[in-house]
């Protein structure tokens, strides 16, 4: 028996703890979510440099990593703050020391408005609105606690999710002006549906159309004298394209920090996959091997993960806690029980959300353990 | 503004706490995972009664609920113990007061064997084996800590995941007999691939073939004099069918306790859906409404969830934190921002694993909050 492995993995409760720091990565119990520290650092620097060159502010989306540790690194590299999908994520980021947050989802109830207002009392918190109802809830909540909330009008630029139609932005802006405790600052137009259009030409064409929608709202509101000094758009697949427009002041990419296998198919970005799920072969059989990672360890909403450095082997989830490996050739026949492999998730956001910690690796050694503190914060 | 809602939802940190007990369900912040207490109790009693009538022991699979609170209810209703997919789940169940656990997944490393052996020191813990390598790791680990581990041979009955072929079970049993600190008790043959075969006739036919495989291993090992007093099989879709065989002593269904929308299509069971995800309409637009639950709140590995009591409206995840509602008729047009709806997940196990607590409801009131303590315990 491998005594090193025993020592590092046998203590119950310490499985997710920092006691593994300094150990070899292959000693980690599995499944375990890994971040390659060097790849993450390169992604961090490339995005910061790119945004500086483009002349746009960078407000990375924290939904991808859900960890204030990573968010603080983004700030240290020049980001102006972070973006959060949920108020619960914003609460975790603020508790972790990040005090400039844009919540990119509209509030859907008076109670949510109260939570936003309470956060805005102590930190720089802005959010988006797309209805008079939501704006009024926010205004009342902010007034009740004696604070002011910065808001952006969420514009539907073609994703057909939330957001007012461009032609309706002016009416909403005019209504907001009459509400207490809200300060209209600009626009959000997120083209989430275009991030994974693989072809750069096709993506550029469609982002152009989306930015035309945002431009229409921008022009009408600017002409009417509204403050339009904060216009945010873009994800990892589109920020460079949106940033060609002068009215865009800020981009909010998330995935770039760790990336995933699906983004490898998206042409025209400089980022590399820093994320993987370490898994163990628990059985070898005629024509297949089984590993200990299934749909509770690696998400499949964007397809199956792929094996790192073993392109001849295909992975398919085989239930919540198992994965099945097969190969055209004999690659699978050469695997042995106990052997460890790395899976590259197809979707970083939903895979990260399944785990409690990142194991940060550097040249085969566990360098650090970072809590994914906002995991599960869907409220 | 609804002051009740403010009171119940506005305190940060208490979002997942017990302070909501006694409130109306519609006051809960969302997304929130609900359990209907009455439906759960009926499922609990039906399964217990059914297994008593069938003359088989019931060892419910805790992977479905991941909560010792629910496991203890199953024990109180007559279950002999629980089944767990992962050692981490078993650790949580034992810490929660459940001291009879079968781990239904083969160990894949010496370190995992050590964790099983350590658990077996203090509680009644059994597991399954399908290779001499795995058996030897377990034997060495159990010997090292001075305990004995009960083992079942995992037989492949057609799922083609783990398990020895029936014709190879005798050789493995013969090898295990020579190993210290292991006590061979019987067999596991899990037909996980047949749980969701919707047609009862087709499912019965295929379970028959699977049980023929298990019967072959059983006969050979019994004839050779091995202890075969523990033979476990069956899930929610198949336990009644497998239980027709006399050699089967125990069934391990999991989903029956809360069920899901996909299981509603599976004919021939008496269980009802007790699980739902409460979600809020955050925006209404031409031809669609958007709710605050996406793929981080409700799993889609078995398809999209469906709306409870609103069959005219279709749900589709629209990213990690949004869902899109559409309808053929005008049902969606009648929805209002702030309105709350219930989604019935397509797959209970993976949806439960996204949440930290169950909100237990009874006639529209929050009756209790149960921690999903084994959420994320994939190791």
Interface residues (C-beta under 8 A of the other chain):
Chain A: X1 X2 X5 X6 X8 X9 X10 X12 X13 X15 X29 X30 X31 X32 X63 X85 X86 X88 X91 X105 X106 X107 X108 X109 X110 X111 X112 X113 X114 X115 X118 X119 X130 X131 X133 X134 X137 X140 X141 X144 X156 X160 X161 X162 X192 X280 X281 X282 X283 X285 X288 X290 X291 X292 X293 X295 X296 X297 X299 X300 X301 X317 X318 X319 X320 X321 X322 X324 X337 X338 X349 X350 X353 X354 X355 X356 X375 X376 X378 X379
Chain B: X1 X2 X5 X6 X8 X9 X10 X12 X13 X15 X29 X30 X31 X32 X63 X85 X86 X88 X91 X105 X106 X107 X108 X109 X110 X111 X112 X113 X114 X115 X118 X119 X130 X131 X133 X134 X137 X140 X141 X156 X160 X161 X162 X192 X280 X281 X282 X283 X285 X288 X290 X291 X292 X293 X295 X296 X297 X299 X300 X301 X317 X318 X319 X320 X321 X322 X324 X337 X338 X349 X350 X353 X354 X355 X356 X375 X376 X378 X379
